[in-house]
Amino acid sequence: MDSALDLLRQLVTSPWVYLLIFGLTAVDAFFPAVPGEAAVITAAVLSIGGNPNLVAVIVAAALGACAGDHVSYAIGRGGGANWFARFPDDSRRRASSEWARRALEQRGGLILTTSRYVPGGRTAVTLTMGAVRYPRRAFLLYDAIATVTWALYCGLLGYFGGLAFERHPVKGILAGIGLSVIVTLGIEGFRWLRRRARSRAAARN
């Protein structure tokens, strides 16, 4: 365990760590299997010694996430729009795509910001926003807010986890990632309860 921790310390104290964080968070935005969030939290936990720099970690994470979201948006805009256009006018899929378009027009900023905290959800939302041709400028604005707040959240979560377990950094990493998972599950649970309440209300009407 100690040798693995020493290797991890050498990696995160290298100047290349910021480029690595940028790359992982960018790819994570459109391929959720990549542990971008865990990488940010880990680097932030180990930043309590001053290296890597916490602010630089947060900036690299925000820029990477923003870049990746725009790749996902471009993929949706390029392929998804044509795919939606093929749906028959009276089909269920066309109705679903129109519902998604209306929902994003009304609450696109809120949906994009909250979905950033759900690994698979943020990819689905950014792809859909591209597919329904959500305005680029509005997407850039709301995505900047989403990625900066997400990077701050991950960075500060890891940093304070590192402070709490300064003598046991592995526990700090596990605590930070664990809290991140709890927040994600909490958001998903809240969304599920809202959907269930709306379904019940619709059934009564």
Helices and strands as residue ranges (DSSP letters): H 2-12, H 17-30, H 36-45, G 46-49, H 54-75, I 76-80, H 81-85, H 92-115, H 119-131, H 136-164, H 169-204
